[in-house]
Amino acid sequence: MSLIASPPSSSAGLPNMQFHEPLITVAACDCMSGNTDKEFASHTSHIEGTYSSKAGFKIDIHTHIMPPSLPDMSQFDDSSNRNEWINLRHHKPSPSSSESSSPSQKLDMYVGRRFFRTVEANCFDPETRIKEMDASGVSVQVLSTIPVLFSYDKPIKPAAMLARLLNDHIASLCRVYPSRFVGLATVPLQDVAAAVEELKRAKGLGLRGVEIGTEINGRELDDLDMEPFWKACEELDMAVFVHPLGYELARENKRWANYWSAWLIGMPSETALALHAVVSSAVLVRHPRLRLCFAHAGGAYLPLLGRIQHGYDCRPDLVAHKSEGVSPTRQVALGQRNIWIDSLVHDPDLLEYMCKKIAPERVIMGSDYPFPLGEVPLPGQMISTDERVRGFLSEERREAMLWRNAVEFLGLHDLVREYKY
């Protein structure tokens, strides 16, 4: 029986919050692996033979988007947490402004009544995004929701409704702009069965993978309850993009609240914890076809790999007891095909280190567009132009980071073949 479900008009017992007609599905292809330069050339040769290899083509694996409006989700929530949903408030142009009849170019995000952040039009308006993509040389963006909208701490029914709305929105953009946008789903992982159902529906919408958090309302990614989700990702051939949530850190611990620490230090730490949990619990041994890409280059995990391996060796009772005999260094060794990272390190020396640990063909250009902590306004600039990067990466491998590796991770062969350069 196929796991690919046809998108329903609405889910039983829930209000119809359909956003658009479904996206036409394009079949995905599985990833391939490589290690040495010879193997690297071999695993990308089919791309060379099929697609035009013009300089400047870029696929950005790490971008965020949201709808221009959201329903009041508190009306569907009867819990004590009902006032913690995200709501949006558009800025109103001045009556004297020439833009007074145009849609607002900014909106404020609130968590309940608490102000969270102001976002520009590039966070919710596709035409603005495409103009900026053209200006910065980005050919294709991989769209994922803003992590604060994951809503893992909310009751399952409204959380599932919101996930459907967000997925319908992203799928609609991919349908309208099929050569510019590729979509990742979000799923309500506080209920794994509901998450799997939404994952099936997202596959039917044509989304190419799923974005998840580094933890699920206090549950780690090694939780046994996650096993059906990992299995579904394998069977559906849905890649997984793992992204931390800085906002919750700042709320829960005042140590993270100063100096932007939750975003600068907390988020890389969260990502490292998630990767540590996945590697140490043998998730990838049990699910060898699973493909995981960790945001912000895997956070602090790879720089700490020597320390982690030493802990595995000297205290196996604490570190190795669930590893099924696969050490951390072996798990992330060159040639492993199921751990990927984005390139967002802001440091050529650190990028070189990452490439030594995980291999260049497992690094995908990602900018965190449109947020200022990302590589903006020129995504991929460090890979493309930095002289230190040119010193340790060949032109072929830099081109691979800029788009070929994303093709392998997400199975975008059909999209790239049809792309008009």
N, C-alpha and C positions, 0 to 999 in steps of 0.2 A: 504493500500500500504506500502510495506516495506521501511524503511529508509536506509537499507543497499544497497549501490550502488556497482556494479561491477567496478573494477578499469579500467578506460579507457586507451587506448594507449596514448592519449594526449588530451588536452582540446582544444576546438574549438578556432581557431584564434591565438593560441600560439605555439611556436616551440616545437617539441617533445623532452622532456628532460628526457625520461624514463630511469630509473637507473637499473632496474632488473625485473625479473618476480615476480608476486605477491606472498606474503606469504600466506600459507594455514591458513584459519581462524579456531581458536578453540573457541567454544562457551563460553561466559563469564557467570558467576553466579553473582547474586546480593549479596550485603553486608548484614550482619546481625548485630544486635546491642546487647549490654550488659551493665550492670551497676554494680551490686553487684558481689561478688566472685561467688555466686551460679549461677547468670545469665551468668557471664563470662565463667564458666565451661560449661554451657549449650550451649552457642553459639559457642564454639569451639569443642564440643564433636564429631560432625560429622567429623572433621578433625582428631581427635585422632583415630576414628574408621577406617579411610580410609588410612591414610598415616603413614609411618614409622616415629617414633618420635625420630630420632637419634640426639644427641647433635651436635652442630656445624653448622647445616643448617642455611643459611642466605640468605635473599632476600634484596637487597639494592634498596630502592625506588628512591634514588636521585643520579643519575649519568648522566654525560653529554658526548656526543660524536659528532663528525662531520665527514664529508667525508674527504678523504685525498686530495681532490682537489675540487675547485668550479669554475663554469664558470664565465666569466667576465659579471656580471649582468648589468653593465652600458650600454652595447650595446643594451639592451632592454628597457632602461629608457631615455626618452627625457625630463625629468624634470630638474629643477635647482639643484636638490639634487642628480644628477646622479653619482657624484664622491664620494658618501658616502657609497658605498657598501663594504662589507667585501671581501677582497681578500687574498689569501694564498701564501706564498713564502717558499719553502722547503729549508732547509739548505743542502748544498752540502758537502759530506764527502771529506776530504783531499785526494788527489791522492795517497798519501803514506799510507793511512789508509787501514786496512784489510777489512773495510766496504765500500770501494769505489764502489763496484759493487752492494751493497745492497740499498734498499730504505732508504731515509733519515729518521733519528730518531727524528728530530725536524722540526717544521715549525713556521714561523712568521705570525701572523694575523695582517692585516692592515685594517683600516677603510679609504678607499680611499688611500691617501698617508701617513696617520698618523699611526705610529706603535701603536699597541694595546697590544699584548702580544705574548710571545713565548710559544708554547705548545709542550709537549713530544709525543712520539709515542703512549702512552697509551690513548691519546685523539682521535686518528684516526685509529689505527691499532688494529683489534679485537684479533689477536693472542697475542699481547703484553698484552692486557687487561686480557685475559683468564689466562695467566701465572701469572699475579699479583693477579687475583681473587683466583687462586689455592693457591698461597703463603699466602694470607691473610684470607683464609677460607670463601670467599664469593661464594655461590652456584649459585645465579642468580642476574644479574643486570637488573634494569629497565632503559632503555636507553631513554634519552631525548636530544633535541638539545641544543647547547650552546645559552643562551638567547640573546646574541648580534646578533644572526642570525634571531631573530623574524621579523625584518624589517617592523614593523608596521608604520613607518614613510615614507615608500616608495610607489610609485604608485602600484595600485592593480595588474596589469597584471604581471609585473616581480616578485612582492612579492609572488603571487600565484604560479608562476613557481618555485621559490626557495623553497617554502613550499612543493611542490610535490616532488622535488628532494630530500630534506632532509627526507621526509617520506618514499620515495622509498628506500633510503639508509638504514634507520633504519630497515625497514621491511625486506630487503634483509639479514641483519645480523641475524635477528630473525629466518629467514627461514634456514639459513646455520647452525646456532648454536641454535636450538630450546630449548635445555635444559639449556642454559646459559644466553640467552638474552630475555627480554620482551620489547616491544616498546611503546613509547608514541609519538603521532603526534604533529606537530605544524601547525597552521592554520593562514591565513591572516586576522586577526580580524579587520583591518581597514575597511573591507567590510564584514559585518556579513553574508550576503547571500553567498558570496564566501567562507567564513570560514565554513559555514554549509555544503556546497558541498564538500569541502576537508575533513571535518570530516566524512562524509558518505563514501568517497573513502578510507580514512584511516581505517575505520571499516572493509571495504572489504579486505584491505591488512592484516588484523589480528592484527592491533595495538590495545592495550587494553585501551587506554585513550588518553588524550591530555594535553600537557603542554602549559600554557598561562602566559602572563606577569601580573604584579600587576596593570598595567594601559595600556591603548591602545592609544599611541600617544596623551596623555593628557586627554583621556576619562577614567572615573573610571568604575569599574566593576558593579556599580549600575545603569549605563546608561541604559535607556529603550531600546536603540538599541540592547542591549545584550540579550534581552528576547528570541528571536528565537534561539540563540546559546544555552542558558541554556536549553531550551525545547528540542533541538536536542540531547544534552548530556544525558538528561533523557531518551528519547525515544530510543537512540542507546545504552544505558547502557555503556557510556564512562565516566570513572572517569576523574577528572580534577586535575592536579598538577599545583599550582600557584607559580611562581618564579619571584623574582624581578630582575631588571637590574641595576647594580651598575655603569656601564660605562657611561650611560647617565647622571646620577646624577653628576659625576665628571666633565663632559663637561659643564653642564648647570649652575652650581653654584660653584664658587671657594671655598666656605666654605667646600664643600665636597672633595676638591682636595688634602688636606694635610693629612698626617698620615694614609693614606688608609681609610679615614673616610667614603667614599662612600660605601665601602664594609663592614666595621666593624659596622657602625652606620646607614648609609643611607639605606642599603638593609633591615635590620630588621624594620626600620621605614616604608619603602615602603610596606612591607608585612603587617604590622599592619594597615596601611591605607586601603589596599585592603580588609582585613578581616573586618575591621570596616565598610566599605562601604557595603559589602555583608550582614553583620548581621543587620546593622541599616536600610537597605532598604527592608528587608523582602524577599530577593531573595530566601532564603531557605524555607520560608513559602509558597511562590508561587510554588516552585519546590522541593517538599519534597523528591524526589528520586534522587536529585542531590548529588554527592559525590565529595567533595573538599578536597584536601590535600594541606596544606600551607607549603612551604619550610622554613627551619631554625626555625622549631617549631612555626610557626606563627609569627615570629619576635617579636616585642615588645607588641603584642596585649594582650596576656594572663597575663603578669606581670602588665599591666595597666587595667585589667578588673574591679577591684574595683573602680578605678577612672571613668572609662567609665560608669559603672552602676550608680554611684552617679550622673554623668551628666545626664543620662537618667531620673533619679528620680527628680532632682532639676530643670532641664531645658528641660522638654519634648518638648517644642516648638522648640528647636534647635536639639534635639537628637532623640526623639521618634516619630516625626511626620510622618515618613514613615515605622515605624516598624510593623504595623498591630497588635500592642498590645503584641508583643513578646519581652521581655527584653533581653539585651545582656547576662546576666548570665543564663537565661533560655535557650537561643539559644545554648550556649556551655555547658549546664549542662551535668552531667554524663548520659550516655545512648543515647545522641543525635547521630544519625547515619550518618549525612552528613557533619560533620566537622572533619577533621583529621589533624594531623601535623606529620612532620618527627621528628626525635630524635636529630637533630644536634644543640646541645646547648653547648657542651664542658664543662659542669658543672653538676655534679651529684645532687647538691642541687637544681639547677634550673629544672632539669628533674623531681625531686620529686614534686616540686611545680606544674609543668605542669600536672603530673599524677593526682594530686588532683583536678585540675580544669577541665580536659577534659577526664579523665579516661585512664588507661593504654592501653585498647584495641583500643584506637584511636590514639596511637603513633606508628609510623612505622620507623624502622631503616633506616636512610638515611645518606649518608656520604659526598655528593658533590664531589665524585670521578670524575676526577683525580686531582682536584685542591688543592693546599696546604692549603687553608683555611678550607677545609673539614676535616673529621675524617679519615685521611690517615697517615700511610700506612695500618692501621688495622681497617677497618670499623666495627662498632659494638662492639669494644673492651670495651668501657665504660659500655655498657649494660651487656656484658658477664662477665667481671672480676672485675669491681670496687666494693670494699667492701661496700661502702656507698649505691650503687645501690642494692646490694644484701640484704642490711638491710631493704629496703622498698618495694622491688619487689620479689615476689616468683619466683622460677625457672620456673613455668608455665607461668607467665606473662612476664618474660624476654624472654623466648622462643617465646611467642606471638609477642613481639616487633621485634624480630629478623627475623620472617618470616610469622607467621600465620596472623598477621594483614594486611600484604601486600596481602596475598591470599584473604582475605575478601574484601579489598579495590578495587583490580583490577579484582577479579573473576578468580583467577589462579588455581582453584581446579584441573582442568584437567592437567595442566602443572606439579603441584606438585605430583599428583597421579602417573604420568608416569616418574617422575624424578628418575634416578638411583643414589642412595646414595653411 
